């Protein structure tokens, strides 16, 4: 009963909008996907605990990674004792105190599911380690940028692209209707799907991240425009940085196109899996349209968020046309045209597209 609550009410309280996606996925993959999400959410809570320094966060994050890697829960006690009581959000505090229940669920799954969960959580947490090792602390008053676009690509693979691989593998393992899929092609498209969603977050959260010392815009490309990362704290710098922002928006749309190709390969009878892919993709396109029309992506006073009514509208429309690829593609193309940016058509496979 406790375990059911862990993957039920607690998961709902910590998962934010992802809970909508999780509720609609087929029941036989809901358990491993939900557990993987809980582990990732716990790791994120450890990495974001600002009441302790970066070095300690890295220490406890590595303890958690070791527990995931080896399946041993002895180090969880230290995480509970040091970090749980510091959490101001009750659901996150409860999650850290109940990690041993999560490991019990993990050990109850088949060996293949266990391996996939461990793999995706270790990769996701690699992105958290990258964040903590690359950027200064939130209160250090410094701003650091990723060096190159390859670094940005690696980061988006770690924190989201790998989820596309996991999503593909776990569904192929449990859904016989996907037996005809080309595994490597769909893994590659799944990676691009995840990267596109994360790039949307990077562009949307740019002003907020800059003010906690994190610049995901590549330093080399900023310098080519005559800019330093600190210049972006001035919203008027948007004029000079706009070519880079447009280029990254175009890259994001390229990722989305691969995500859409992925979605259309899902058999029509797999209604739940289709909806679980369609909703974040269509909502993401709505968000990209808002980003494209934003008066200033560097202004911290500008909030970019798809209204709840628009989200519900997308969910209702996609449900009504779920059995028609023609109708779905027509709606996708309409949403895509609302972001008038020419795609880049990336030709060489970036990080994660040669099998991860």
TIKEKOL-349682 format. One record per residue (C-alpha): residue number from 1; residue in three letters; x, y, z. Coordinates in steps of 0.05 Angstrom, whole numbers. Layout:
<rs>
{NUM,"ALA",{X,Y,Z}}
...
</rs>
This chain:
<rs>
{1,"UNK",{0,0,0}}
{2,"UNK",{57,47,17}}
{3,"UNK",{90,33,-49}}
{4,"UNK",{25,48,-85}}
{5,"UNK",{22,115,-49}}
{6,"UNK",{94,130,-69}}
{7,"UNK",{76,121,-143}}
{8,"UNK",{8,154,-132}}
{9,"UNK",{-4,213,-88}}
{10,"UNK",{69,230,-74}}
{11,"UNK",{87,225,-147}}
{12,"UNK",{30,271,-164}}
{13,"UNK",{53,323,-113}}
{14,"UNK",{125,325,-138}}
{15,"UNK",{116,315,-213}}
{16,"UNK",{82,380,-233}}
{17,"UNK",{58,378,-305}}
{18,"UNK",{91,310,-319}}
{19,"UNK",{36,276,-280}}
{20,"UNK",{-12,289,-337}}
{21,"UNK",{34,252,-385}}
{22,"UNK",{45,196,-335}}
{23,"UNK",{-29,186,-325}}
{24,"UNK",{-40,174,-399}}
{25,"UNK",{17,125,-414}}
{26,"UNK",{-2,51,-419}}
{27,"UNK",{-9,19,-351}}
{28,"UNK",{46,-32,-361}}
{29,"UNK",{100,22,-369}}
{30,"UNK",{71,71,-318}}
{31,"UNK",{106,38,-260}}
{32,"UNK",{178,38,-287}}
{33,"UNK",{170,108,-317}}
{34,"UNK",{140,135,-253}}
{35,"UNK",{196,105,-211}}
{36,"UNK",{250,132,-257}}
{37,"UNK",{218,201,-251}}
{38,"UNK",{216,196,-175}}
{39,"UNK",{290,179,-172}}
{40,"UNK",{307,236,-220}}
{41,"UNK",{264,284,-179}}
{42,"UNK",{300,263,-115}}
{43,"UNK",{367,274,-147}}
{44,"UNK",{344,342,-171}}
{45,"UNK",{323,360,-101}}
{46,"UNK",{393,341,-76}}
{47,"UNK",{427,382,-130}}
{48,"UNK",{383,443,-117}}
{49,"UNK",{388,445,-41}}
{50,"UNK",{416,516,-36}}
{51,"UNK",{423,512,40}}
{52,"UNK",{488,473,31}}
{53,"UNK",{547,488,-14}}
{54,"UNK",{561,461,-83}}
{55,"UNK",{615,414,-57}}
{56,"UNK",{567,381,-8}}
{57,"UNK",{512,377,-60}}
{58,"UNK",{561,341,-107}}
{59,"UNK",{581,295,-50}}
{60,"UNK",{509,274,-34}}
{61,"UNK",{491,270,-107}}
{62,"UNK",{548,221,-118}}
{63,"UNK",{525,180,-58}}
{64,"UNK",{456,176,-91}}
{65,"UNK",{487,157,-158}}
{66,"UNK",{527,102,-124}}
{67,"UNK",{463,75,-92}}
{68,"UNK",{430,74,-161}}
{69,"UNK",{490,43,-194}}
{70,"UNK",{502,-12,-142}}
{71,"UNK",{431,-21,-116}}
{72,"UNK",{454,-10,-45}}
{73,"UNK",{414,34,1}}
{74,"UNK",{463,43,59}}
{75,"UNK",{482,114,38}}
{76,"UNK",{409,136,35}}
{77,"UNK",{410,145,111}}
{78,"UNK",{462,201,105}}
{79,"UNK",{420,235,51}}
{80,"UNK",{358,232,95}}
{81,"UNK",{394,258,157}}
{82,"UNK",{430,316,124}}
{83,"UNK",{383,338,69}}
{84,"UNK",{311,318,85}}
{85,"UNK",{303,365,143}}
{86,"UNK",{328,423,102}}
{87,"UNK",{273,417,50}}
{88,"UNK",{220,471,57}}
{89,"UNK",{174,436,7}}
{90,"UNK",{138,381,45}}
{91,"UNK",{131,334,-15}}
{92,"UNK",{206,339,-31}}
{93,"UNK",{223,326,42}}
{94,"UNK",{178,265,42}}
{95,"UNK",{209,240,-23}}
{96,"UNK",{279,240,7}}
{97,"UNK",{255,204,70}}
{98,"UNK",{222,149,29}}
{99,"UNK",{277,133,-21}}
{100,"UNK",{285,64,9}}
{101,"UNK",{214,48,-13}}
{102,"UNK",{233,69,-83}}
{103,"UNK",{291,20,-82}}
{104,"UNK",{244,-35,-58}}
{105,"UNK",{200,-22,-119}}
{106,"UNK",{262,-22,-164}}
{107,"UNK",{284,-90,-137}}
{108,"UNK",{214,-118,-150}}
{109,"UNK",{219,-103,-225}}
{110,"UNK",{248,-149,-277}}
{111,"UNK",{323,-144,-292}}
{112,"UNK",{313,-109,-358}}
{113,"UNK",{269,-54,-328}}
{114,"UNK",{318,-46,-271}}
{115,"UNK",{376,-36,-319}}
{116,"UNK",{338,15,-360}}
{117,"UNK",{318,55,-299}}
{118,"UNK",{388,55,-271}}
{119,"UNK",{416,76,-339}}
{120,"UNK",{370,135,-349}}
{121,"UNK",{377,160,-277}}
{122,"UNK",{453,156,-280}}
{123,"UNK",{453,196,-345}}
{124,"UNK",{403,247,-320}}
{125,"UNK",{445,258,-257}}
{126,"UNK",{507,266,-300}}
{127,"UNK",{473,330,-325}}
{128,"UNK",{462,353,-253}}
{129,"UNK",{536,340,-238}}
{130,"UNK",{553,380,-300}}
{131,"UNK",{511,438,-275}}
{132,"UNK",{543,437,-206}}
{133,"UNK",{614,429,-233}}
{134,"UNK",{608,482,-287}}
{135,"UNK",{569,538,-256}}
{136,"UNK",{582,579,-192}}
{137,"UNK",{537,577,-132}}
{138,"UNK",{473,617,-135}}
{139,"UNK",{499,668,-85}}
{140,"UNK",{570,676,-110}}
{141,"UNK",{555,736,-154}}
{142,"UNK",{590,705,-214}}
{143,"UNK",{564,684,-283}}
{144,"UNK",{593,627,-323}}
{145,"UNK",{573,603,-393}}
{146,"UNK",{580,537,-428}}
{147,"UNK",{638,542,-476}}
{148,"UNK",{611,514,-541}}
{149,"UNK",{547,491,-575}}
{150,"UNK",{574,420,-567}}
{151,"UNK",{573,430,-492}}
{152,"UNK",{501,454,-497}}
{153,"UNK",{483,394,-539}}
{154,"UNK",{516,347,-488}}
{155,"UNK",{478,381,-432}}
{156,"UNK",{410,374,-466}}
{157,"UNK",{426,301,-479}}
{158,"UNK",{442,288,-406}}
{159,"UNK",{381,322,-378}}
{160,"UNK",{328,305,-430}}
{161,"UNK",{353,270,-493}}
{162,"UNK",{369,207,-453}}
{163,"UNK",{296,205,-431}}
{164,"UNK",{276,196,-504}}
{165,"UNK",{321,135,-508}}
{166,"UNK",{292,107,-443}}
{167,"UNK",{221,122,-466}}
{168,"UNK",{234,84,-531}}
{169,"UNK",{267,24,-498}}
{170,"UNK",{216,16,-442}}
{171,"UNK",{157,19,-490}}
{172,"UNK",{190,-30,-539}}
{173,"UNK",{202,-78,-482}}
{174,"UNK",{129,-76,-460}}
{175,"UNK",{87,-60,-522}}
{176,"UNK",{85,-117,-574}}
{177,"UNK",{55,-69,-626}}
{178,"UNK",{123,-34,-630}}
{179,"UNK",{159,-98,-653}}
{180,"UNK",{167,-69,-723}}
{181,"UNK",{203,-7,-701}}
{182,"UNK",{274,6,-723}}
{183,"UNK",{305,11,-654}}
{184,"UNK",{364,56,-671}}
{185,"UNK",{323,104,-714}}
{186,"UNK",{271,111,-660}}
{187,"UNK",{323,119,-605}}
{188,"UNK",{355,174,-646}}
{189,"UNK",{289,209,-657}}
{190,"UNK",{272,201,-583}}
{191,"UNK",{337,235,-565}}
{192,"UNK",{321,294,-611}}
{193,"UNK",{250,297,-582}}
{194,"UNK",{278,304,-511}}
{195,"UNK",{331,355,-532}}
{196,"UNK",{277,398,-565}}
{197,"UNK",{236,400,-501}}
{198,"UNK",{297,418,-460}}
{199,"UNK",{319,472,-509}}
{200,"UNK",{250,503,-500}}
{201,"UNK",{264,506,-425}}
{202,"UNK",{334,535,-437}}
{203,"UNK",{306,592,-479}}
{204,"UNK",{245,604,-434}}
{205,"UNK",{286,605,-370}}
{206,"UNK",{344,646,-397}}
{207,"UNK",{334,709,-353}}
{208,"UNK",{323,668,-289}}
{209,"UNK",{384,624,-302}}
{210,"UNK",{429,684,-316}}
{211,"UNK",{412,712,-248}}
{212,"UNK",{434,649,-212}}
{213,"UNK",{501,647,-248}}
{214,"UNK",{483,600,-306}}
{215,"UNK",{489,618,-379}}
{216,"UNK",{471,561,-426}}
{217,"UNK",{485,604,-488}}
{218,"UNK",{554,583,-514}}
{219,"UNK",{609,632,-495}}
{220,"UNK",{645,625,-562}}
{221,"UNK",{583,645,-600}}
{222,"UNK",{570,703,-553}}
{223,"UNK",{641,728,-564}}
{224,"UNK",{631,724,-639}}
{225,"UNK",{575,774,-629}}
{226,"UNK",{618,819,-586}}
{227,"UNK",{585,797,-521}}
{228,"UNK",{606,769,-454}}
{229,"UNK",{558,728,-411}}
{230,"UNK",{551,785,-361}}
{231,"UNK",{527,831,-416}}
{232,"UNK",{463,789,-420}}
{233,"UNK",{441,814,-351}}
{234,"UNK",{424,879,-388}}
{235,"UNK",{359,867,-426}}
{236,"UNK",{380,916,-480}}
{237,"UNK",{433,865,-502}}
{238,"UNK",{377,826,-535}}
{239,"UNK",{389,865,-599}}
{240,"UNK",{460,839,-605}}
{241,"UNK",{445,769,-582}}
{242,"UNK",{383,759,-625}}
{243,"UNK",{420,723,-682}}
{244,"UNK",{443,670,-633}}
{245,"UNK",{374,664,-602}}
{246,"UNK",{342,655,-670}}
{247,"UNK",{394,602,-688}}
{248,"UNK",{379,563,-624}}
{249,"UNK",{304,570,-636}}
{250,"UNK",{314,541,-706}}
{251,"UNK",{354,484,-676}}
{252,"UNK",{298,471,-627}}
{253,"UNK",{248,467,-683}}
{254,"UNK",{293,417,-719}}
{255,"UNK",{290,374,-656}}
{256,"UNK",{215,381,-655}}
{257,"UNK",{209,357,-726}}
{258,"UNK",{245,293,-707}}
{259,"UNK",{199,287,-647}}
{260,"UNK",{139,293,-693}}
{261,"UNK",{167,239,-739}}
{262,"UNK",{175,196,-677}}
{263,"UNK",{103,208,-657}}
{264,"UNK",{74,190,-725}}
{265,"UNK",{111,123,-722}}
{266,"UNK",{70,103,-661}}
{267,"UNK",{15,56,-684}}
{268,"UNK",{-54,88,-683}}
{269,"UNK",{-81,36,-635}}
{270,"UNK",{-29,58,-584}}
{271,"UNK",{-74,117,-565}}
{272,"UNK",{-44,129,-496}}
{273,"UNK",{28,129,-520}}
{274,"UNK",{9,176,-577}}
{275,"UNK",{-24,226,-530}}
{276,"UNK",{35,223,-482}}
{277,"UNK",{80,246,-539}}
{278,"UNK",{32,294,-573}}
{279,"UNK",{15,336,-512}}
{280,"UNK",{86,359,-493}}
{281,"UNK",{103,369,-567}}
{282,"UNK",{42,411,-583}}
{283,"UNK",{46,450,-518}}
{284,"UNK",{120,461,-531}}
{285,"UNK",{105,490,-600}}
{286,"UNK",{56,538,-567}}
{287,"UNK",{112,559,-519}}
{288,"UNK",{161,568,-577}}
{289,"UNK",{111,614,-611}}
{290,"UNK",{108,656,-547}}
{291,"UNK",{184,657,-544}}
{292,"UNK",{187,680,-617}}
{293,"UNK",{138,736,-603}}
{294,"UNK",{167,757,-536}}
{295,"UNK",{187,830,-533}}
{296,"UNK",{252,812,-497}}
{297,"UNK",{277,742,-478}}
{298,"UNK",{328,774,-432}}
{299,"UNK",{278,813,-390}}
{300,"UNK",{266,778,-323}}
{301,"UNK",{200,815,-317}}
{302,"UNK",{172,779,-377}}
{303,"UNK",{138,713,-361}}
{304,"UNK",{130,663,-417}}
{305,"UNK",{80,608,-404}}
{306,"UNK",{27,574,-445}}
{307,"UNK",{-40,591,-413}}
{308,"UNK",{-77,534,-379}}
{309,"UNK",{-137,544,-425}}
{310,"UNK",{-92,534,-486}}
{311,"UNK",{-63,471,-455}}
{312,"UNK",{-132,442,-444}}
{313,"UNK",{-152,462,-514}}
{314,"UNK",{-93,424,-543}}
{315,"UNK",{-110,363,-502}}
{316,"UNK",{-182,363,-524}}
{317,"UNK",{-167,374,-598}}
{318,"UNK",{-113,322,-601}}
{319,"UNK",{-158,271,-566}}
{320,"UNK",{-212,284,-618}}
{321,"UNK",{-165,272,-677}}
{322,"UNK",{-120,219,-647}}
{323,"UNK",{-139,166,-698}}
{324,"UNK",{-123,208,-759}}
{325,"UNK",{-51,221,-779}}
{326,"UNK",{-75,271,-831}}
{327,"UNK",{-114,312,-781}}
{328,"UNK",{-58,310,-730}}
{329,"UNK",{-6,330,-781}}
{330,"UNK",{-49,388,-804}}
{331,"UNK",{-54,413,-733}}
{332,"UNK",{21,403,-722}}
{333,"UNK",{37,443,-785}}
{334,"UNK",{-9,498,-762}}
{335,"UNK",{27,502,-696}}
{336,"UNK",{94,499,-730}}
{337,"UNK",{77,557,-777}}
{338,"UNK",{63,600,-715}}
{339,"UNK",{139,600,-704}}
{340,"UNK",{165,633,-768}}
{341,"UNK",{237,611,-761}}
{342,"UNK",{273,573,-815}}
{343,"UNK",{298,505,-791}}
{344,"UNK",{372,489,-791}}
{345,"UNK",{366,417,-816}}
{346,"UNK",{424,391,-773}}
{347,"UNK",{459,337,-813}}
{348,"UNK",{514,309,-767}}
{349,"UNK",{490,268,-707}}
{350,"UNK",{504,305,-642}}
{351,"UNK",{513,275,-573}}
{352,"UNK",{470,214,-560}}
{353,"UNK",{451,201,-633}}
{354,"UNK",{501,145,-644}}
{355,"UNK",{468,101,-593}}
{356,"UNK",{479,145,-531}}
</rs>
